[in-house]
Amino acid sequence: MSVTPTPRETVRLTVAQAVVRFLAAQFSERDGERRQFFGGVFGIFGHGNVAGVGQALLEAELAVDAGDGWKPPAHVPYVTGRNEQAMVHAAVGYARQQDRLQTLAVTASVGPGATNMLTGAALATINRLPVLLLPSDVFATRVSSPVLQELELPSGYDVSVNDAFRPLSRFFDRVWRPEQLPAALLGAMRVLTDPAETGAATIALPQDVQAEAFDWPVELFRERTWHVARPVPETALLARAADLVRGARTPLVVAGGGVTYSGATDALRAFAEATGIPVAQSQAGKGTLPYDHPLCLGAIGATGTTGANEIAAEADLVIGIGTRYSDFTTASRSAFQNPGVRFVNINVASLDAVKHAGLAVQADAREALVALTAALQGFSVPDAYRERTARLNAEWDAVVEGFYRSGIGERTGVLAQAEVLGALDEVAGPRDVVVCAAGSLPGDLHCMWRARDPKGYHVEYGYSCMGYEIPGGIGVKMAAPDRDVFITVGDGSYLMMPTELVTAVQEDVKVIVVLLQNHGFASIGALSESLGSQRYGTRYRRRSASGRLDGDKLPVDLAANAESLGVRVLRAGTREELVEALRDAKASTESTLVHVETDLHSEAPDGGGWWDVPVSEVSHVDSTRTARVAYEAHKARQRPLV
């Protein structure tokens, strides 16, 4: 006896309409708290997506009924961006501020619109932050090939520029046929909501397929909640980790971004206070303990504090929690000098848990810390070790205060960068967010900024991408509208991507941009000098009669540029004027840029860290030969750590 199958309920939509409907129905859940996963769609339309995704977003905005009575469970607003790379940066800033539990989708047209997103994809994946990329693609039918902006390769016709996303994405698929879309969407969501696998997820949408209609099962558009798991540590591994801690004389915690993303900052504080083990922080981990906690050593590594690097050099056990041990964190593997140093690595990702031949505890940071604290009940480092940590913390804070109030600006007429940060520290509230990404500012912020809140420090240093600051800060503000967001940016990075200031005005997203104009690349200039290359090519200068770029400063008015993009602009010359301008900006409801001239050669406190940048082995320049000698001395302290 044959049974006639019950027909599936379907709705006829284009591929693009199906994508937009699917996005509105996705939610994430952790610890019983449910959130809309996509907070919006950033986009720039061109011939590849204007009639596909663009039309679908229009229908969603107008709430057009497809005939099945479906209503979106949540509104997913569309935001027009000005630069495709910047749109991805905004999505990344949003996702990081939301601890990876929410993000934005980004759509771009075929060709340069799509490839402009490649840098953003790399940044998202390197920083382990979720973002959904929807680049348009060439015709699946090839009926019009080669189309405008199509890459033609003699070796095959199934390759487009979007294949460049493959190594930069944690998930990549191209939807050649409508039937492939459900698997692509679900595959992308699986990766986006997995803390161990997350990064950029790219679904390339051929422009003809976007507009093609298909009968979709309505189940695809029903609300779907993705549970974000908290994997617990294995009992045997936890016991081994506890034994290693109990046997250590000078243990040290290195806290990374995973502590914050896991919501484990309270658990970290409880662990540190129960055991007395001091905490050093990577760039992403800064703020996991407040700067003035007596067990907080602050920044570690190449841009670290003297205390953190002093303890790191002696540590016989390093407990890495949610860190991927970048070269800045490990001072290019020269930070840990104890010949018997061991590592316990608590990380949700196996890739990071196994580094430095450590004991790999693959688990959620919060769950592992709670369990390890219980397993170490009754254990504590000697009181002298606690007291030493508190003393080192206080000594460094005094150093920072000296740099914050150095008086260089009064003596020279141009503020030092540290003085600007000191003024900002004076004005910023405890929950305000400071944003940065590239140049000398991230290093200065890492070692000096007085982070008071786990979400108050947002420096993108996995990719350290120039131009991230303004769009990333906009994404942060979209995710945290109740916080003031201070975007610190140098003139070099500002010139890379100021255009999203227009987006901030468009969306009425208030950000405060602190623009430090020093007429050059301060970070690379200082690095160049230390490597014997005499700051070559790092100053913004006219070409002189000698043929070199060593003439007068360029007559560029970046404050006027920002004003032309629609934001309020305040100029400050002295520290007092800067504090007043920052307070004005904080009190305002409008996006404001505060412009201040700073000294290109100003310095930050030296915490004794090192960064491996090779120096020419042979040279006819005396400064380079001298730098090579210093480089070889540092290399001698470098350890493989497997």
C-alpha positions as CSV (number, residue, x, y, z in Angstrom):
1,M,0.0,0.0,0.0
2,S,1.6,3.3,-1.1
3,V,1.2,6.4,1.0
4,T,0.9,9.8,-0.7
5,P,3.3,12.2,0.9
6,T,1.8,15.4,2.4
7,P,2.9,18.3,0.2
8,R,5.3,20.7,1.9
9,E,4.0,24.2,2.5
10,T,6.0,26.5,0.3
11,V,6.3,30.2,-0.6
12,R,7.6,31.6,-3.9
13,L,10.4,34.1,-3.4
14,T,13.5,35.1,-5.2
15,V,16.8,33.9,-3.8
16,A,17.6,37.4,-2.5
17,Q,14.2,37.7,-0.8
18,A,14.7,34.3,0.8
19,V,18.1,35.4,2.2
20,V,16.6,38.6,3.7
21,R,13.6,36.7,5.2
22,F,16.0,34.0,6.7
23,L,18.2,36.7,8.3
24,A,15.2,38.2,10.2
25,A,14.4,34.8,11.7
26,Q,17.8,34.0,13.3
27,F,18.4,34.3,17.0
28,S,21.3,33.3,19.3
29,E,20.9,32.1,22.9
30,R,23.4,31.7,25.7
31,D,22.6,31.2,29.4
32,G,18.9,31.5,28.6
33,E,19.2,35.0,27.1
34,R,17.9,35.1,23.5
35,R,18.9,37.8,21.1
36,Q,18.2,38.7,17.5
37,F,21.4,37.6,15.7
38,F,21.5,40.1,12.9
39,G,21.1,43.6,14.1
40,G,21.1,45.0,10.5
41,V,22.4,44.9,7.0
42,F,25.1,47.2,5.7
43,G,25.2,47.6,2.0
44,I,26.3,49.5,-1.1
45,F,24.4,48.6,-4.3
46,G,25.7,48.2,-7.8
47,H,24.7,46.3,-10.9
48,G,25.4,43.0,-9.1
49,N,23.0,43.3,-6.2
50,V,20.7,46.4,-6.7
51,A,18.0,44.3,-8.3
52,G,18.5,41.3,-6.1
53,V,19.4,41.9,-2.4
54,G,18.5,45.6,-2.8
55,Q,15.0,44.8,-4.0
56,A,14.6,42.2,-1.3
57,L,15.6,44.7,1.4
58,L,13.1,47.2,-0.1
59,E,10.3,44.6,0.2
60,A,11.3,43.9,3.8
61,E,11.3,47.5,4.7
62,L,7.9,48.0,3.1
63,A,6.6,44.9,4.8
64,V,5.3,43.5,1.5
65,D,3.3,40.4,2.0
66,A,4.4,37.5,-0.2
67,G,1.0,36.0,0.0
68,D,1.6,33.6,2.9
69,G,0.9,36.1,5.7
70,W,4.5,35.8,7.0
71,K,5.6,38.6,9.3
72,P,9.3,39.0,10.3
73,P,9.9,38.2,14.0
74,A,12.3,41.1,14.1
75,H,13.1,44.1,11.9
76,V,16.6,44.0,10.3
77,P,17.3,47.6,9.2
78,Y,19.3,48.5,6.1
79,V,22.2,50.9,6.5
80,T,23.9,52.6,3.5
81,G,27.7,52.6,3.9
82,R,30.3,54.6,2.0
83,N,33.1,52.0,1.6
84,E,32.7,48.3,1.5
85,Q,35.8,47.6,3.7
86,A,34.5,50.1,6.3
87,M,31.1,48.3,6.3
88,V,32.8,45.1,7.4
89,H,34.7,46.9,10.0
90,A,31.5,48.3,11.4
91,A,30.0,44.8,11.6
92,V,33.1,43.6,13.4
93,G,33.0,46.4,15.9
94,Y,29.3,45.6,16.5
95,A,30.0,41.8,16.9
96,R,32.9,42.4,19.3
97,Q,30.9,44.8,21.5
98,Q,28.1,42.1,21.6
99,D,30.6,39.4,22.7
100,R,30.0,37.6,19.3
101,L,26.4,36.9,20.2
102,Q,25.1,39.3,17.5
103,T,26.5,40.7,14.3
104,L,25.6,42.5,11.1
105,A,25.4,41.2,7.5
106,V,27.2,43.1,4.7
107,T,26.3,43.1,1.0
108,A,28.3,44.5,-1.9
109,S,28.1,44.4,-5.7
110,V,30.2,42.2,-8.0
111,G,33.8,43.2,-8.8
112,P,35.5,45.9,-6.8
113,G,32.6,46.2,-4.4
114,A,33.1,42.6,-3.4
115,T,36.9,42.6,-3.3
116,N,36.9,45.8,-1.2
117,M,35.5,43.6,1.5
118,L,38.6,41.2,1.5
119,T,40.5,43.2,4.1
120,G,37.5,43.2,6.4
121,A,37.1,39.5,5.9
122,A,40.7,38.9,7.0
123,L,40.3,41.2,10.0
124,A,37.1,39.4,11.1
125,T,38.6,35.9,10.8
126,I,41.9,36.8,12.4
127,N,40.1,38.3,15.4
128,R,37.7,35.4,15.6
129,L,34.7,37.6,15.2
130,P,31.5,36.7,13.3
131,V,30.3,38.7,10.3
132,L,28.2,37.5,7.3
133,L,29.4,38.7,3.9
134,L,27.1,38.6,0.9
135,P,29.1,39.6,-2.2
136,S,27.4,39.6,-5.5
137,D,29.0,37.4,-8.2
138,V,29.1,36.8,-12.0
139,F,26.2,35.2,-13.9
140,A,25.7,31.5,-13.0
141,T,24.2,31.0,-16.5
142,R,27.2,32.6,-18.2
143,V,24.8,33.8,-20.8
144,S,26.3,37.3,-20.8
145,S,29.9,36.5,-20.0
146,P,32.2,38.2,-19.7
147,V,30.1,40.7,-17.8
148,L,31.3,44.1,-16.5
149,Q,34.1,43.6,-13.9
150,E,34.3,39.8,-14.5
151,L,37.7,38.1,-14.0
152,E,38.5,35.9,-16.9
153,L,40.9,33.0,-16.4
154,P,42.0,30.8,-19.3
155,S,42.2,27.9,-16.8
156,G,38.6,27.7,-15.9
157,Y,35.3,29.6,-16.1
158,D,34.0,28.8,-12.6
159,V,36.4,31.1,-10.9
160,S,35.5,34.7,-9.9
161,V,37.2,37.4,-7.8
162,N,35.1,36.1,-4.9
163,D,37.3,33.0,-4.7
164,A,39.8,35.3,-3.0
165,F,37.4,35.1,0.0
166,R,38.1,31.4,0.5
167,P,41.3,31.6,2.6
168,L,40.0,34.6,4.5
169,S,36.7,33.1,5.5
170,R,35.8,30.4,8.1
171,F,33.0,29.4,5.8
172,F,32.6,30.0,2.0
173,D,30.0,28.9,-0.4
174,R,28.7,30.1,-3.8
175,V,25.0,29.6,-4.6
176,W,25.0,28.6,-8.3
177,R,21.4,27.2,-8.0
178,P,18.5,28.2,-5.6
179,E,18.4,24.7,-4.2
180,Q,21.8,25.3,-2.7
181,L,20.8,28.3,-0.6
182,P,19.3,26.6,2.5
183,A,22.5,24.5,3.1
184,A,24.7,27.6,2.5
185,L,22.7,29.7,5.0
186,L,22.6,27.0,7.6
187,G,26.3,26.3,7.2
188,A,27.1,30.0,7.6
189,M,25.1,30.2,10.8
190,R,26.7,27.1,12.2
191,V,30.1,28.8,11.9
192,L,29.0,32.3,12.9
193,T,27.5,31.0,16.2
194,D,30.4,28.6,17.1
195,P,32.9,30.4,19.4
196,A,35.6,28.0,18.4
197,E,35.1,28.3,14.6
198,T,33.7,31.8,14.1
199,G,35.0,34.5,11.7
200,A,33.9,35.7,8.4
201,A,31.2,33.6,6.7
202,T,30.9,34.4,3.0
203,I,28.0,33.4,0.7
204,A,28.6,34.6,-2.9
205,L,25.4,35.3,-4.7
206,P,25.5,35.3,-8.6
207,Q,23.5,38.3,-9.8
208,D,21.2,36.3,-12.0
209,V,20.5,33.7,-9.2
210,Q,19.6,36.5,-6.7
211,A,16.7,37.5,-8.9
212,E,15.6,33.9,-9.7
213,A,12.3,32.7,-8.1
214,F,11.9,29.3,-6.3
215,D,9.3,27.6,-4.1
216,W,10.9,27.5,-0.7
217,P,9.8,25.4,2.2
218,V,8.3,27.7,4.8
219,E,10.3,25.9,7.5
220,L,13.4,27.7,6.3
221,F,11.9,31.0,7.5
222,R,10.6,29.9,10.9
223,E,12.4,31.3,13.9
224,R,15.6,29.5,14.6
225,T,17.5,29.8,17.8
226,W,21.2,28.9,17.8
227,H,22.5,27.8,21.2
228,V,26.0,29.1,22.0
229,A,27.5,26.4,24.0
230,R,29.8,26.6,27.0
231,P,31.9,23.5,26.8
232,V,33.1,22.3,30.2
233,P,36.6,21.1,31.0
234,E,37.3,17.4,31.2
235,T,37.7,16.3,34.8
236,A,41.1,14.7,34.2
237,L,42.5,17.7,32.5
238,L,41.2,20.0,35.2
239,A,42.9,17.9,37.8
240,R,46.2,18.0,35.9
241,A,45.9,21.8,35.6
242,A,45.2,22.1,39.3
243,D,48.3,20.0,40.1
244,L,50.4,22.2,37.9
245,V,49.2,25.4,39.7
246,R,49.7,23.9,43.1
247,G,53.3,23.0,42.2
248,A,54.1,26.5,40.8
249,R,56.1,29.1,42.7
250,T,55.5,32.1,40.4
251,P,52.4,31.4,38.3
252,L,51.0,34.0,36.0
253,V,47.6,34.4,34.2
254,V,47.6,35.8,30.6
255,A,44.0,36.9,30.0
256,G,42.9,37.3,26.3
257,G,39.8,38.3,24.5
258,G,38.2,35.0,25.2
259,V,37.7,36.0,28.8
260,T,35.5,38.9,27.8
261,Y,33.6,37.1,25.0
262,S,32.8,34.3,27.5
263,G,31.5,36.8,30.1
264,A,34.2,35.4,32.4
265,T,35.5,38.6,34.0
266,D,33.8,38.0,37.3
267,A,35.1,34.4,37.3
268,L,38.6,35.7,36.6
269,R,38.5,38.1,39.4
270,A,37.3,35.4,41.8
271,F,40.0,33.1,40.6
272,A,42.7,35.7,41.0
273,E,41.5,36.8,44.5
274,A,41.2,33.3,45.7
275,T,44.7,32.2,44.5
276,G,46.6,35.4,44.5
277,I,47.9,34.7,41.0
278,P,48.5,37.9,39.1
279,V,46.8,38.7,35.8
280,A,48.5,40.2,32.7
281,Q,46.5,41.2,29.7
282,S,46.8,41.0,25.9
283,Q,45.3,43.7,23.8
284,A,42.0,41.9,23.5
285,G,42.1,41.0,27.2
286,K,42.6,44.5,28.5
287,G,39.8,45.4,30.9
288,T,39.3,41.8,32.1
289,L,40.4,43.1,35.5
290,P,40.1,46.9,36.2
291,Y,43.4,48.7,35.9
292,D,43.6,49.4,39.7
293,H,42.9,45.9,40.9
294,P,45.9,44.9,43.1
295,L,46.3,41.7,41.2
296,C,46.2,43.3,37.7
297,L,49.6,43.8,36.1
298,G,48.1,45.3,33.0
299,A,49.5,44.9,29.5
300,I,52.0,42.2,28.7
301,G,54.5,41.8,26.0
302,A,56.0,44.1,23.4
303,T,53.8,47.0,24.6
304,G,53.5,45.7,28.2
305,T,54.2,47.2,31.6
306,T,57.4,46.7,33.5
307,G,55.6,44.7,36.1
308,A,53.9,42.3,33.7
309,N,57.1,41.7,31.8
310,E,59.1,41.3,35.0
311,I,56.8,38.6,36.4
312,A,56.5,37.0,32.9
313,A,60.3,36.6,32.7
314,E,60.3,34.7,36.0
315,A,57.0,32.8,35.7
316,D,57.3,29.0,36.0
317,L,53.7,28.5,35.0
318,V,51.7,30.6,32.5
319,I,47.9,30.1,32.5
320,G,46.7,31.4,29.2
321,I,42.9,32.0,29.2
322,G,41.3,32.9,25.9
323,T,44.5,34.1,24.3
324,R,46.0,33.1,21.0
325,Y,49.5,34.2,22.1
326,S,50.2,36.7,19.3
327,D,53.8,37.9,18.9
328,F,52.9,41.2,20.7
329,T,51.6,39.2,23.7
330,T,54.7,37.0,24.0
331,A,57.1,39.8,23.0
332,S,57.9,37.6,20.0
333,R,58.5,34.6,22.3
334,S,61.0,36.4,24.4
335,A,58.8,37.2,27.4
336,F,58.9,33.9,29.2
337,Q,62.5,33.3,30.3
338,N,62.2,30.8,33.1
339,P,63.9,27.6,31.7
340,G,61.3,25.4,33.3
341,V,58.2,27.4,32.3
342,R,55.1,25.4,31.7
343,F,51.8,26.4,30.1
344,V,48.2,25.6,30.8
345,N,46.0,26.9,28.0
346,I,42.3,27.3,28.6
347,N,40.6,28.0,25.2
348,V,37.5,27.1,23.4
349,A,39.5,26.6,20.2
350,S,41.9,23.7,20.0
351,L,44.2,25.7,17.7
352,D,45.0,28.0,20.5
353,A,44.8,25.5,23.4
354,V,47.7,23.5,22.1
355,K,50.2,26.3,21.7
356,H,53.6,26.4,23.4
357,A,53.2,22.6,24.1
358,G,50.9,23.5,26.9
359,L,48.3,21.4,28.7
360,A,45.3,22.0,26.5
361,V,42.1,22.5,28.4
362,Q,39.6,23.0,25.6
363,A,36.6,24.6,27.3
364,D,34.7,27.8,27.8
365,A,36.7,30.4,29.8
366,R,34.0,31.0,32.4
367,E,33.2,27.3,33.0
368,A,36.9,26.4,33.3
369,L,37.7,29.3,35.7
370,V,34.8,28.4,38.0
371,A,35.9,24.7,38.0
372,L,39.6,25.5,38.5
373,T,38.9,27.9,41.3
374,A,36.9,25.1,43.1
375,A,39.6,22.6,42.4
376,L,42.2,24.9,44.0
377,Q,40.3,25.6,47.2
378,G,42.7,26.3,49.9
379,F,45.6,27.1,47.6
380,S,47.2,30.6,47.5
381,V,50.5,32.0,46.5
382,P,52.6,33.5,49.3
383,D,51.5,36.9,50.6
384,A,54.8,38.3,49.4
385,Y,53.9,37.5,45.8
386,R,50.5,39.2,46.2
387,E,52.2,42.2,47.7
388,R,54.8,42.4,45.0
389,T,52.0,42.4,42.3
390,A,50.2,45.3,44.1
391,R,53.4,47.2,44.4
392,L,54.3,46.8,40.7
393,N,50.8,47.9,39.8
394,A,51.0,51.0,41.8
395,E,54.5,51.8,40.5
396,W,53.3,51.6,36.9
397,D,50.3,53.8,37.6
398,A,52.6,56.4,38.9
399,V,54.7,56.2,35.7
400,V,51.5,56.6,33.7
401,E,50.4,59.6,35.7
402,G,53.8,61.2,35.0
403,F,53.4,60.7,31.2
404,Y,49.7,61.9,31.3
405,R,50.8,65.1,33.0
406,S,54.3,65.6,31.6
407,G,53.8,69.3,30.7
408,I,55.5,68.8,27.4
409,G,52.8,70.7,25.6
410,E,53.3,73.7,27.9
411,R,57.0,73.7,27.2
412,T,57.0,73.0,23.5
413,G,53.6,74.3,22.3
414,V,52.6,70.8,21.0
415,L,51.0,68.2,23.1
416,A,52.6,64.8,23.6
417,Q,50.4,61.8,22.6
418,A,50.4,60.6,26.2
419,E,49.1,64.0,27.4
420,V,46.1,63.6,25.0
421,L,45.4,60.2,26.5
422,G,45.6,61.7,29.9
423,A,43.1,64.3,29.1
424,L,40.8,61.7,27.6
425,D,41.2,59.6,30.8
426,E,40.1,62.6,32.8
427,V,36.9,63.1,30.8
428,A,35.8,59.5,29.9
429,G,33.3,57.8,32.2
430,P,33.9,54.3,33.6
431,R,31.6,52.7,31.0
432,D,32.7,54.8,28.0
433,V,34.5,52.9,25.2
434,V,37.8,53.9,23.7
435,V,38.4,52.6,20.2
436,C,41.6,52.3,18.2
437,A,43.4,50.0,15.8
438,A,46.7,51.1,14.2
439,G,49.7,53.3,14.6
440,S,51.4,54.2,17.9
441,L,48.2,54.8,19.7
442,P,47.4,51.0,20.3
443,G,50.7,50.5,22.0
444,D,50.3,53.6,24.2
445,L,46.7,52.7,25.1
446,H,47.7,49.1,25.9
447,C,50.3,50.1,28.4
448,M,48.7,53.3,29.8
449,W,44.9,53.3,29.4
450,R,43.1,52.9,32.7
451,A,40.5,50.4,31.7
452,R,37.7,50.3,34.2
453,D,35.1,48.2,32.5
454,P,35.4,44.9,30.5
455,K,33.7,46.5,27.4
456,G,35.4,49.9,27.8
457,Y,38.6,49.0,25.8
458,H,38.2,48.2,22.1
459,V,41.5,48.1,20.2
460,E,41.6,45.9,17.1
461,Y,45.0,44.5,17.2
462,G,44.7,41.1,15.5
463,Y,45.0,42.7,12.1
464,S,45.8,46.3,13.3
465,C,44.1,47.7,10.3
466,M,44.5,51.3,9.4
467,G,41.1,52.8,8.8
468,Y,39.2,50.5,11.2
469,E,38.8,53.2,13.9
470,I,35.9,55.3,12.6
471,P,33.7,52.5,11.1
472,G,34.6,50.1,13.9
473,G,33.6,52.8,16.4
474,I,30.3,53.3,14.7
475,G,29.6,49.6,15.0
476,V,30.5,49.7,18.7
477,K,28.1,52.6,19.2
478,M,25.3,50.8,17.3
479,A,25.8,47.9,19.6
480,A,26.1,50.0,22.8
481,P,23.9,53.1,22.3
482,D,24.0,53.8,26.1
483,R,27.8,54.3,26.1
484,D,29.9,57.2,24.8
485,V,32.4,56.0,22.2
486,F,35.7,57.8,21.9
487,I,37.5,56.9,18.6
488,T,41.2,57.7,18.9
489,V,42.9,58.0,15.5
490,G,46.1,59.4,14.1
491,D,46.2,61.4,10.8
492,G,47.6,58.4,8.9
493,S,44.8,56.1,9.8
494,Y,42.2,58.9,9.5
495,L,43.2,59.5,5.9
496,M,42.5,55.8,5.1
497,M,38.8,55.9,5.9
498,P,37.1,59.0,7.1
499,T,34.1,58.6,4.9
500,E,32.0,56.7,7.4
501,L,31.6,59.9,9.3
502,V,28.8,60.5,6.8
503,T,27.2,57.2,7.9
504,A,27.3,58.3,11.5
505,V,25.5,61.5,10.6
506,Q,23.0,59.6,8.4
507,E,22.1,57.1,11.2
508,D,22.3,59.7,14.0
509,V,24.9,57.5,15.7
510,K,26.9,59.8,18.0
511,V,30.6,59.1,18.2
512,I,33.5,61.3,19.4
513,V,36.5,61.2,17.2
514,V,39.8,62.3,18.8
515,L,42.1,63.1,15.8
516,L,45.8,63.4,16.7
517,Q,47.6,65.1,13.8
518,N,51.3,64.7,13.9
519,H,52.1,64.9,10.2
520,G,53.4,61.4,9.8
521,F,53.5,57.8,10.8
522,A,54.6,58.0,14.5
523,S,54.7,54.2,15.1
524,I,56.5,53.1,12.0
525,G,58.7,56.2,12.2
526,A,59.9,55.2,15.7
527,L,60.2,51.6,14.6
528,S,62.2,52.7,11.5
529,E,64.5,54.7,13.7
530,S,65.1,51.8,16.1
531,L,65.9,49.6,13.1
532,G,68.5,52.0,11.7
533,S,66.3,53.2,8.8
534,Q,66.2,56.8,10.0
535,R,62.4,57.3,9.8
536,Y,62.7,57.0,6.0
537,G,59.3,57.6,4.2
538,T,57.3,58.1,7.4
539,R,56.8,61.9,7.5
540,Y,54.1,63.8,5.6
541,R,56.3,66.2,3.7
542,R,56.4,67.9,0.3
543,R,59.0,66.7,-2.2
544,S,62.0,69.1,-1.9
545,A,64.4,70.3,-4.5
546,S,66.7,67.5,-3.5
547,G,64.1,65.0,-4.8
548,R,63.4,63.6,-1.4
549,L,60.3,63.8,0.7
550,D,61.9,66.1,3.3
551,G,60.3,69.5,2.5
552,D,57.7,71.4,4.3
553,K,54.8,69.8,6.1
554,L,51.8,69.2,3.8
555,P,49.1,71.9,4.2
556,V,46.4,69.5,5.0
557,D,43.5,70.6,7.2
558,L,41.8,67.4,8.4
559,A,39.5,69.2,10.8
560,A,38.0,71.0,7.8
561,N,37.7,67.7,6.0
562,A,35.8,66.2,8.9
563,E,33.5,69.3,9.0
564,S,32.7,68.9,5.3
565,L,31.5,65.4,6.0
566,G,28.8,66.7,8.4
567,V,30.2,66.3,11.9
568,R,30.9,69.0,14.5
569,V,34.5,69.9,14.8
570,L,36.3,71.4,17.8
571,R,40.0,72.3,17.8
572,A,42.3,72.2,20.8
573,G,45.9,73.4,21.2
574,T,46.5,73.1,25.0
575,R,45.6,70.4,27.5
576,E,43.1,72.7,29.1
577,E,41.4,73.3,25.7
578,L,41.4,69.6,25.0
579,V,39.7,68.7,28.2
580,E,37.1,71.4,27.6
581,A,36.5,70.2,24.0
582,L,36.2,66.6,25.1
583,R,33.6,67.6,27.8
584,D,31.7,69.6,25.2
585,A,31.7,66.6,22.8
586,K,30.6,64.2,25.6
587,A,27.7,66.6,26.5
588,S,26.6,67.0,22.9
589,T,24.1,64.8,21.1
590,E,25.9,65.1,17.8
591,S,28.9,63.3,16.4
592,T,31.9,65.5,17.1
593,L,35.6,65.4,16.0
594,V,38.1,66.9,18.3
595,H,41.3,67.9,16.5
596,V,44.6,68.3,18.3
597,E,48.2,68.7,17.0
598,T,50.6,66.3,18.6
599,D,54.4,65.7,18.6
600,L,55.5,63.1,16.0
601,H,58.4,62.1,18.2
602,S,56.6,61.9,21.6
603,E,57.3,58.7,23.6
604,A,55.4,56.3,25.8
605,P,56.8,54.5,28.9
606,D,59.0,51.5,28.1
607,G,57.9,48.3,29.7
608,G,60.9,46.3,28.5
609,G,59.1,44.3,25.8
610,W,60.5,43.5,22.4
611,W,59.0,42.9,18.9
612,D,60.8,40.8,16.3
613,V,61.2,42.9,13.1
614,P,64.3,41.8,11.2
615,V,67.2,44.3,10.6
616,S,69.3,44.1,7.4
617,E,72.1,41.6,8.0
618,V,74.5,43.7,5.8
619,S,74.4,47.4,5.3
620,H,76.6,50.3,4.4
621,V,74.6,52.6,6.7
622,D,76.1,53.0,10.2
623,S,72.7,53.3,11.9
624,T,71.5,50.0,10.3
625,R,74.7,48.1,11.4
626,T,74.3,49.4,15.0
627,A,70.6,48.3,15.0
628,R,71.6,44.8,13.7
629,V,73.8,44.3,16.7
630,A,70.9,45.2,19.1
631,Y,68.6,42.9,17.1
632,E,70.9,39.9,17.4
633,A,71.1,40.5,21.2
634,H,67.3,40.4,21.4
635,K,67.2,37.3,19.2
636,A,69.4,35.5,21.6
637,R,66.6,35.7,24.2
638,Q,64.0,34.3,21.9
639,R,62.7,30.9,22.7
640,P,60.9,28.4,20.4
641,L,58.2,27.3,23.0
642,V,57.2,24.8,20.2
